[in-house]
């Protein structure tokens, strides 16, 4: 797929500042809202110790990954994020072949992320209705589907017509999340009966059907891996920030470090509050954390308030993911509205269509969400792999955000972590394997790879032009790791193979 625009997002109003961009990144990662849901899903595979230590390990790995992205963001002010970073760092000889599948993976990963956020908002909404009306059936799938479509539609309208309001909404979502995190942390610590420290820190559980507890712990790691996956969202605001090379690395680091802290604290608070897991899981709301709060506080009102918090938290998270995915694929701006209409319309339509899968099958929808993790980690870790293989030859010099002697160990760690995430994401989560509990992620990824290959041979091989960082096209040289190179990536002014001039290429952003 090729998306072109005359001047990128340069004509879109620069509405985001430092704090609104941090808020968008914060809500995209959203350890508080994400762990409120996924913690209870992962308890059967390893239990709380696996989730806690897995999250700590994932937090360290993702911080190193974000440090790599921050190093790139300090040099490339592009809304393409990790996909563009990988392209700029790849030798020109291999650039087209590398950039094409990475663009697909990054774009689809963002689309799948938005679908997951919208699904969580739909579930939270029906959970709130159930708290208000206990006889309400939250398992009716057409109701979930309609609320899901409503959330997709609201995000689409705000992204299309409410651009100036998005930063304020993200700030609101961030403030609500912080206040709720502090308030419910104190409330549960004071009111909830406490589980033993051993159940939180030591004792694993294995309800996966596999004989090996160690293997079940490995399976449970994906719960922690997936929570911090959307670490790159703020990168897609690079062309809407006043000084992206200075501010974006700070935003990325601030977001990941604060989210890891929030995630660890919230896991401990929830973990020590679970004294009767069976009662929590039997909830009629469909959301165990709401039942946990209701039982711990003996207050239906406290659970209702938390349901509202989840809707606001995950609703603004859905909006953040909608903004990120629309900034990744850029199409010509409409002459009437001066907005890249289809860069917003197309992914919203795709997310709505994914909802059809959500209507009929949980297993298929979960496979799509599993595919999201694989797509994201490949695209996010690829800059580290490229820097490792090329030894940073094509990384422009900069006085800021240099990893120095730690660069190679960081790249190796990030690549190893990405491989671990991919393997765990593809493993069946239950045994014995049946049609209902099968992990269909590998089938989803296989279908995507087939679609990419067909697209490449039908259209991409002949017409795809990779993104070009025109800022580093000038032929002035600099010394990088002892080699005199053109500033940037030795990209020639004219692509001899295709006869495309820099003037032509710089007007194209491809996905």
ZAMARGU-4260 file (C-alpha; in steps of 0.2 Angstrom, whole numbers, plus 5000, padded with zeros to 4 digits):
<rodrens>
0) 5000/5000/5000 | 5007/5017/4995 | 5001/5033/5004 | 5007/5050/4997 | 5005/5067/5003
5) 5013/5083/4997 | 5021/5089/5013 | 5017/5075/5026 | 5008/5082/5041 | 5016/5099/5039
10) 4999/5107/5035 | 4990/5099/5050 | 4988/5111/5065 | 5002/5108/5077 | 4990/5106/5092
15) 5001/5095/5103 | 5013/5101/5117 | 5024/5092/5128 | 5011/5087/5141 | 4997/5082/5129
20) 5010/5072/5119 | 5015/5063/5136 | 4997/5060/5139 | 4994/5052/5122 | 5009/5041/5125
25) 5004/5037/5143 | 4987/5032/5137 | 4993/5021/5123 | 5004/5011/5134 | 4991/5012/5148
30) 4998/4999/5161 | 4984/5004/5173 | 4969/5000/5162 | 4977/4986/5153 | 4983/4977/5168
35) 4966/4979/5176 | 4959/4967/5162 | 4973/4956/5157 | 4980/4952/5175 | 4965/4940/5178
40) 4967/4932/5161 | 4985/4927/5165 | 4983/4920/5182 | 4980/4902/5176 | 4997/4902/5168
45) 5010/4905/5182 | 5000/4916/5193 | 5004/4932/5201 | 5023/4929/5203 | 5024/4926/5184
50) 5014/4941/5180 | 5024/4952/5192 | 5042/4946/5188 | 5037/4945/5169 | 5031/4963/5170
55) 5047/4969/5178 | 5058/4960/5165 | 5047/4967/5151 | 5048/4984/5158 | 5067/4983/5158
60) 5067/4976/5140 | 5055/4989/5134 | 5064/5003/5142 | 5080/4998/5132 | 5069/4997/5116
65) 5063/5014/5119 | 5080/5021/5122 | 5084/5014/5105 | 5069/5023/5098 | 5073/5039/5107
70) 5091/5039/5099 | 5082/5038/5082 | 5069/5051/5087 | 5083/5063/5091 | 5089/5062/5073
75) 5073/5059/5062 | 5058/5070/5064 | 5046/5059/5055 | 5028/5053/5059 | 5032/5036/5053
80) 5040/5031/5069 | 5050/5014/5070 | 5046/5010/5052 | 5054/5025/5045 | 5069/5024/5057
85) 5072/5006/5051 | 5071/5012/5033 | 5083/5026/5035 | 5096/5015/5044 | 5095/5001/5031
90) 5108/5002/5017 | 5100/5009/5001 | 5103/4992/4992 | 5091/4983/5004 | 5079/4997/5008
95) 5064/4993/4998 | 5064/4975/5002 | 5065/4979/5021 | 5054/4994/5022 | 5039/4986/5013
100) 5035/4972/5025 | 5039/4983/5040 | 5027/4996/5034 | 5013/4983/5034 | 5018/4976/5051
105) 5018/4993/5059 | 5002/4999/5051 | 4993/4983/5055 | 4999/4982/5073 | 4992/5000/5076
110) 4975/4995/5068 | 4975/4979/5079 | 4979/4990/5094 | 4965/5001/5091 | 4953/4986/5089
115) 4958/4980/5106 | 4956/4996/5114 | 4938/4998/5107 | 4934/4980/5113 | 4939/4984/5130
120) 4928/5000/5131 | 4914/4990/5124 | 4916/4977/5138 | 4918/4990/5151 | 4902/4999/5146
125) 4892/4983/5147 | 4900/4979/5164 | 4894/4996/5170 | 4876/4993/5164 | 4876/4976/5173
130) 4882/4985/5189 | 4867/4996/5188 | 4855/4983/5182 | 4861/4965/5188 | 4849/4956/5176
135) 4857/4963/5161 | 4866/4950/5151 | 4884/4956/5146 | 4887/4940/5135 | 4875/4945/5121
140) 4887/4947/5107 | 4877/4959/5096 | 4877/4971/5110 | 4895/4971/5112 | 4897/4973/5093
145) 4886/4988/5093 | 4895/4997/5107 | 4911/4992/5099 | 4906/5001/5083 | 4900/5016/5093
150) 4917/5018/5100 | 4926/5016/5083 | 4914/5029/5076 | 4917/5041/5090 | 4936/5040/5088
155) 4934/5042/5069 | 4924/5058/5071 | 4935/5066/5084 | 4950/5061/5073 | 4942/5068/5058
160) 4933/5084/5064 | 4940/5087/5082 | 4958/5088/5080 | 4960/5103/5091 | 4951/5094/5105
165) 4961/5078/5105 | 4976/5085/5116 | 4963/5091/5129 | 4954/5075/5129 | 4971/5065/5131
170) 4975/5076/5146 | 4958/5073/5153 | 4960/5055/5152 | 4978/5056/5159 | 4972/5066/5174
175) 4957/5054/5177 | 4969/5039/5176 | 4982/5046/5188 | 4968/5052/5201 | 4959/5035/5200
180) 4976/5025/5201 | 4980/5034/5217 | 4963/5034/5225 | 4960/5015/5221 | 4977/5010/5227
185) 4974/5018/5244 | 4956/5012/5244 | 4961/4993/5241 | 4976/4994/5253 | 4965/5001/5267
190) 4949/4991/5264 | 4953/4975/5255 | 4957/4959/5265 | 4975/4954/5261 | 4982/4939/5252
195) 4998/4931/5258 | 5015/4938/5252 | 5019/4920/5247 | 5005/4920/5234 | 5010/4936/5227
200) 5029/4933/5226 | 5032/4915/5227 | 5019/4902/5223 | 5015/4899/5205 | 4999/4892/5198
205) 4996/4880/5183 | 4979/4878/5176 | 4984/4877/5158 | 4983/4858/5157 | 5002/4856/5154
210) 5011/4845/5166 | 5026/4857/5167 | 5024/4872/5179 | 5039/4880/5171 | 5031/4879/5154
215) 5015/4887/5161 | 5025/4901/5168 | 5033/4904/5151 | 5015/4905/5143 | 5010/4917/5156
220) 5024/4929/5151 | 5014/4935/5136 | 5002/4943/5149 | 5016/4955/5154 | 5023/4957/5137
225) 5007/4963/5129 | 5004/4976/5142 | 5019/4988/5137 | 5018/4984/5118 | 5012/5001/5112
230) 5027/5011/5117 | 5030/5020/5101 | 5013/5030/5099 | 5021/5047/5103 | 5033/5045/5088
235) 5019/5047/5076 | 5016/5065/5083 | 5034/5070/5077 | 5027/5082/5064 | 5014/5090/5076
240) 5027/5094/5089 | 5036/5111/5089 | 5053/5104/5093 | 5052/5085/5090 | 5071/5081/5090
245) 5072/5088/5107 | 5056/5084/5115 | 5051/5067/5108 | 5065/5057/5116 | 5061/5065/5133
250) 5042/5060/5130 | 5046/5042/5126 | 5057/5039/5141 | 5046/5048/5153 | 5031/5038/5147
255) 5039/5021/5148 | 5048/5023/5165 | 5032/5030/5173 | 5021/5016/5165 | 5033/5003/5172
260) 5031/5011/5190 | 5012/5012/5189 | 5011/4994/5182 | 5022/4986/5196 | 5012/4996/5210
265) 4995/4991/5202 | 5000/4973/5200 | 5005/4972/5219 | 4989/4981/5224 | 4978/4969/5214
270) 4988/4954/5219 | 4987/4957/5238 | 4968/4961/5236 | 4964/4944/5229 | 4958/4932/5242
275) 4944/4923/5234 | 4949/4921/5215 | 4934/4910/5211 | 4922/4923/5217 | 4930/4936/5207
280) 4931/4926/5191 | 4912/4922/5193 | 4907/4940/5191 | 4891/4943/5180 | 4899/4960/5174
285) 4912/4950/5163 | 4926/4961/5171 | 4934/4953/5186 | 4942/4969/5193 | 4925/4976/5195
290) 4920/4962/5206 | 4936/4962/5215 | 4933/4981/5220 | 4915/4977/5224 | 4919/4963/5236
295) 4935/4972/5243 | 4925/4988/5248 | 4908/4980/5250 | 4902/4994/5239 | 4893/4993/5223
300) 4896/5012/5220 | 4915/5010/5221 | 4914/4997/5207 | 4902/5008/5197 | 4915/5023/5199
305) 4929/5011/5193 | 4919/5006/5178 | 4917/5024/5173 | 4936/5026/5176 | 4939/5011/5165
310) 4928/5018/5151 | 4937/5035/5152 | 4954/5028/5153 | 4952/5015/5139 | 4941/5027/5129
315) 4955/5040/5128 | 4967/5026/5125 | 4957/5021/5110 | 4957/5038/5104 | 4976/5039/5106
320) 4978/5023/5096 | 4967/5030/5083 | 4978/5046/5081 | 4993/5035/5080 | 4987/5023/5066
325) 4980/5038/5056 | 4997/5046/5057 | 5006/5031/5051 | 4997/5030/5034 | 4997/5047/5025
330) 4987/5050/5010 | 4984/5066/5000 | 4975/5080/5009 | 4957/5083/5004 | 4957/5100/4994
335) 4940/5104/5003 | 4945/5100/5021 | 4965/5101/5021 | 4965/5085/5030 | 4972/5068/5024
340) 4954/5060/5025 | 4958/5043/5020 | 4972/5041/5032 | 4959/5042/5045 | 4944/5034/5036
345) 4953/5018/5030 | 4960/5012/5046 | 4943/5015/5055 | 4935/5005/5042 | 4947/4991/5045
350) 4944/4991/5063 | 4925/4991/5061 | 4927/4976/5050 | 4938/4967/5063 | 4923/4969/5074
355) 4914/4957/5064 | 4926/4944/5070 | 4923/4950/5087 | 4904/4947/5084 | 4906/4929/5080
360) 4921/4922/5089 | 4932/4926/5104 | 4946/4914/5099 | 4947/4922/5082 | 4947/4940/5089
365) 4960/4935/5102 | 4971/4928/5088 | 4970/4945/5080 | 4976/4953/5096 | 4990/4941/5098
370) 4995/4946/5080 | 4995/4964/5086 | 5009/4959/5099 | 5020/4951/5085 | 5017/4964/5072
375) 5022/4978/5085 | 5037/4970/5093 | 5045/4966/5075 | 5042/4984/5069 | 5048/4992/5086
380) 5064/4980/5088 | 5069/4982/5070 | 5079/4998/5072 | 5089/4989/5085 | 5092/4975/5073
385) 5097/4986/5059 | 5109/4996/5070 | 5117/4980/5077 | 5119/4973/5059 | 5126/4989/5051
390) 5135/4994/5067 | 5127/5011/5067 | 5135/5016/5050 | 5120/5025/5044 | 5115/5033/5061
395) 5118/5052/5059 | 5129/5060/5072 | 5120/5070/5085 | 5125/5079/5101 | 5110/5071/5110
400) 5104/5054/5115 | 5120/5043/5111 | 5120/5026/5119 | 5139/5025/5117 | 5148/5010/5124
405) 5131/5002/5129 | 5124/5003/5112 | 5128/4985/5106 | 5123/4976/5122 | 5106/4986/5122
410) 5103/4981/5103 | 5107/4963/5107 | 5095/4963/5122 | 5081/4971/5113 | 5083/4959/5098
415) 5083/4944/5110 | 5068/4950/5119 | 5058/4952/5103 | 5062/4934/5098 | 5056/4928/5115
420) 5039/4938/5113 | 5036/4931/5096 | 5039/4913/5101 | 5028/4915/5117 | 5014/4923/5107
425) 5013/4908/5095 | 5012/4895/5108 | 4995/4886/5112 | 4989/4893/5129 | 4979/4877/5134
430) 4981/4858/5134 | 4974/4848/5127 | 4972/4859/5112 | 4954/4860/5105 | 4946/4871/5091
435) 4940/4882/5105 | 4956/4885/5114 | 4968/4884/5100 | 4980/4899/5097 | 4976/4905/5080
440) 4988/4919/5080 | 5000/4909/5068 | 4986/4907/5056 | 4982/4926/5056 | 5001/4930/5054
445) 5002/4917/5040 | 4987/4926/5031 | 4995/4943/5033 | 5012/4937/5027 | 5003/4929/5011
450) 4994/4946/5009 | 5011/4955/5010 | 5019/4944/4998 | 5005/4945/4985 | 5004/4964/4987
455) 5023/4965/4984 | 5023/4955/4968 | 5007/4963/4961 | 5010/4981/4966 | 5025/4984/4977
460) 5039/4977/4967 | 5036/4989/4953 | 5029/5005/4961 | 5034/5005/4979 | 5046/5019/4984
465) 5053/5019/5002 | 5052/5034/5013 | 5066/5046/5012 | 5073/5057/5025 | 5076/5072/5014
470) 5084/5082/5029 | 5100/5071/5027 | 5100/5071/5008 | 5113/5085/5006 | 5131/5079/5002
475) 5140/5087/5016 | 5150/5074/5026 | 5152/5069/5044 | 5162/5056/5053 | 5152/5042/5061
480) 5162/5029/5070 | 5178/5033/5061 | 5170/5033/5043 | 5168/5049/5032 | 5150/5047/5026
485) 5137/5059/5019 | 5126/5065/5033 | 5112/5053/5035 | 5112/5037/5024 | 5121/5040/5008
490) 5104/5041/4999 | 5108/5046/4981 | 5099/5061/4974 | 5092/5050/4961 | 5087/5032/4962
495) 5096/5025/4947 | 5086/5009/4946 | 5069/5018/4946 | 5074/5036/4940 | 5065/5044/4954
500) 5071/5061/4960 | 5073/5067/4977 | 5060/5080/4974 | 5048/5066/4969 | 5052/5054/4983
505) 5051/5067/4997 | 5033/5069/4993 | 5029/5051/4996 | 5027/5042/5013 | 5023/5023/5010
510) 5016/5010/5021
</rodrens>
